Amino acid sequence: MARVLIPLALLLIAFWIFSILDCALQPPTRHRGVSKPAWLLIVILLPVIGGILWFIVGRSRPKAAPSYRAPDDNPEFLGRIGSTSDQDERIRRLEEELAALDSEADDPPRNDPPVPRPHDGSGDGDTDDQTGTHG
């Protein structure tokens, strides 16, 4: 009989200590029913029954973090993008740049005469840059 009672007593003491630590370490938002100090008193004063009550009634499950399929589903991401005035300013700036590029493209090409290059003396000898004759 003692062979059964001693391991059972050790198991109940381990459960009691585990339930006290679990109740003490959980944040107050995860305690249901009564406050955190009240749950600690229940678990300490009623060793096995208090632990069972804590795990069945008092301890709430953690809330799962919401999963998002795309960034625009996440309100936190949308809040970090910027305000509407920032977006309006960026659009205005881009439209100005686009208008400047369009005005450059509308200008007719100039027919300037080619600018002669100075002779640096490193030619291959086939042409005379000054006279334009082959020699």
N, C-alpha and C positions, 0 to 999 in steps of 0.2 A: 504494500500500500504506500509506503514511503517512497518507493521508486517512482510512483506516479505523481504523488503530491509535490515533491521537490521540483521536478521539471515544470509541472503545471504552475507552481507558485513563481518560479523564475520567469516563465513565459508571461504571466499576468503582470509581474513587476515591470518587465521590459515593455509590455503594451502600455502600461500606465505612464512610464517615463516618456515613451514615444508620443503618446497623446498629449502630455503636458508640453513637450517641446514643440509639437506641431501647432498646438493652439497658441503658444507664446510667439512663435515665429511668423505666423500668418499675418498679413496686414489687416488692419481693422475693417477694411472694406469687404473682406472675405468671411466675416463673422455674421451669421444669420441669427435672428431671434433676439438675443440680448447682446450687451456690449462685451468687448474683449475681456475686461477684468472679471465680469460675471462668469464667462465661460471658463476662465482659468480657475476660479473658485469651485465651480461645478466639477471640473476634471480633477482637481486636487482633493477635494473633500469626498467625492464619490469615485474611488479609484477605477474600478472596471466599468461600472455603469456610466460614470461621467465621460470616460473615453469613448464608450459606444455611442452615447448621446452626441458627443462632439462630432464623431465621424458621420453619423446618420443625419442629425438635425442642424448642428451648428456650422459646419464647414461647407461653404459654397464652392462650387466649381469655378475655376478661372474662366473668364470670358475669352472666347477665341477671337483672335485678331481678324478683322474683316479682310477678305482677300479681294483684290481688284484685278480685273482682266486687262485693263488698259489704264494708262496714266490719267486720262480724263475722267475715269470713274472715281478717282481718289480725291476727295475734297481738300485734303492737306496739300497735295501736289498743285491743285488748281489755285489754292491760296498763295502759293509761292511764286506763281508765274509773274505776277505784277498787276498793278491796277490798270483800269481801262485807260486812264490818262497816259500811262507809259506806253501802252499799245498805240493809242492815237498819235502820240508824238513820234513814235517809230514809223508808223504808216505815213505821216506827213513828211518826215525826212526822206523816206524811200521814194515817195512821189516826186519830191523836189529833185532828187538825184536822177530819176527816170526822165523827168522833163528836161533836165540839163543834157542828158545823153541824147534825147530825141532832137533837141535843138542843134546839137553838134552834127548829127546825121543829116539834118536838113540843109546844112550849108553846102553850096556847090564846091566841087574840088577846084583848087586854084591851078592856073596854067603858068606857073613861074618858070622862067628859063632854067635849065640845069646849071648848077654851080660848078665851074671847072675845079678839078682837084689839083693841088700843087704837086709839082714833080719832086719826088723824094730821091731819085737817082737809083732806085732799086728795080728798074724795069728789066725785061728779058732781052732787050736789044732789038726786038722786031719793029717797034714803032718809035717814032720820035714824037714825044708828047707835045713839043712846042710847035712843030710844023705840021704834024698830022700825016707825014709821009712814011712809007715803009723804007727801010734802008738797010 
